[in-house]
Amino acid sequence: MFADTLPSSRIKILFAGFFVLSIVLSGRLAYWQVLHRGDLLAQARAQVVQAEALAARRGAIYDHNGKLLATTVQLESVYAIPQQVPDFADGVCVARCAAAAAALAQALGESAERMRARLESGAEWVFLRRRVPEAMTAKVKALAIPGVGLEPEPKRMYPADTAGASALGFVNDDGTGQAGVEARYDELLRGTPGELVVERDPANRALAVGLRQTTPAVDGADLVLTLDLAMQSAAERELARVVKNEKAASGTIVILDPDTGAIRALASSPGFDPNDIAHADPEAFRNRAASWTYEPGSTMKAITIAAALNEHAVEPSTTYVDKGFAVIGGRVLNNALGKSYGRLDISGILEKSANAGAVFVAQRLGADKLYRYLRDFGFGQATGVDLAAEATGTVRPLAEWYPIDLGTAAFGQGLTVTPLQLAAAYAAIANGGTLYRPYIVQEVHARDGSVQHAQPQAVRRVLSPETAAIVREMLTKVVDRGIAQNARLTSYSVAGKTGTAQIASADGSYLSNEYISSFASLVPARDPRFVCLVVIERPQSRLLGTLSAMSAFTGLAGDLMRYARIEPDRGR
């Protein structure tokens, strides 16, 4: 009767098996519930917990006097879920869907073909148009098309329209600063995003008694610039006028405070509207004052003469006989149009803008010292301005110079500069001999209420005060009785120098009848409050392009003096 009873040995084996299995299961339970309890909780919570980013508001930008230049507003973007639009089937928009596309196109100012193409793009979710004006939003809402909705998005707005665009830059659709101040200070302006963590049920509804944690966003800092909107607008007006009249390829105007390096205006042509980036020429995004280089031509003669005077290689009374050309390194360098001027003193070289005279001065100074002064004045290196994409220009190492390079560098050929570099060098002459780093952000206002004030940064002393005063007087004579008489102002003294430079070609030669015209100035000359540089690329009048550069200066300078309430220093 006990034939079916299991042998005791088998029972022991079964019990041992169960025991081992229970030990293994207990170990696994301990492994997961004790050692990896946090991981399990995290995975479980991930099923019901959702994190949402809280966008930070981008900081505003103001001019020197507190006028708003850039701000951020909330606008609506129109999107579609094509599969939910009536009569959208198999990726094709027909019947009521086609009618909806036509209605949306009319409301959004688009073509029906483009609107339909977006619906048929194959995307499950697609923007039809981003950041639309309120009037368009109202029209889209009135249509009440299934599958079409509105999504709030931040939009960067520039109340001054095109004014200061090349200095400000712009913000792309992702909210990232592009070019100018927007790019250089992007991290400060954009702030720090926050986070909202909530528990949701299977229907994706927030649980009233569930987890809800908020990490607030920290809005971006506000910036106050050194730019003055009134000066900026006047500079852009005059630049636009002369570029149009000359049918020039491009142009720029820089206005600096010589005592601090603060940038009061940076005008650049071609320009763009930062409120309408989609229709702008990408070439216009380049800030030509800081990111474009050119051979400065005769404006460099003031630097050469300043260096020679500072080293006592020449004195103001030093003279030479100008024959219309100079021979250096077996090469002949001519004055413009081959003119000869006879006996000239050092001031006369500037007044006549004699290339041969500049070569004479450079030979007295020597290549080693000229090269050192070029570097000390900041050429061939970044100024350190707080703008994105600054160019450095080129001054070849002295070891690569040929004898003729001493002569050509003396009158601004064979090297390249940015307009901002040249303006900063002239500012050193204006302020008594100190080179300052140009800067454009004056204050940073953080969200915690703290304010950082930018301080002028002196780079180095390049001239003695006595030398700077002598050069200023010489440059005043250039305007009063020399080559730049068209830059005279009725009630104010002006110190300045014209420049006409040939344009180098890709093979190292110079283009025929293609020039860059410029005028660098200090005003008022007796106590300079502003350095103003006008540069015009490829003016139609060619060698006479400096007349237009001086015209831009005179049209601008009167406004500058009145706006800054500077007392006239000459009789009417």
Buried (B, 14 or more C-beta within 10 A) or exposed (E): EEEEEEEEEEEEEEEEEEEEEEEEEEEEEEEEEEEEEEEEEEEEEEEBBBEEEEBBBBBBBBBBEEBBBBBBEEBBBBBBBBEEBBEBEEEEBEEBBBBBBBBBBBBBEBEBEEBBEBBBEEEEEBBBBBBBEEEBBEBBBEEEBEBBBBEEBBBBBBEBEBBBBBBBBBBEBEBEBBBBBBBBBBEBBBBBEBEBBBBBEEEEEEEEEEBEEEEEBBBBBBBBBBBBBBBBBBBBBBBBBBBEBBEBBBBBBBBBBBBBBBBBBBBBBBBBBBBEBEEBEEEBBBBBBBBBBBBBBBBBBBBBBBBBBBBEBBEEEBBBEBEBBBEBEEEEBEBBEEBBBEEBBBBBBBBBBBBBBBBBBBBBBBBEBBBBBBBBBBBBEBBBBBBBBBBBBEBBEBEEBBEBBBBBBBBBBBBBBBBBBBBBBBBBBBBBBBBBBBBBBBBBBBBEEEEEEBEEEBBEBBBEEEBBBBBBBBBBBBBBEBBBEBBBBEBBBBBBBBBBBBBBEEEEEBEEEBBBBBBBBBBBBBEBBBBBBBBBBBBEBEEEBBBBBBBBBBBBBBBBBEEEEBEEBBEE
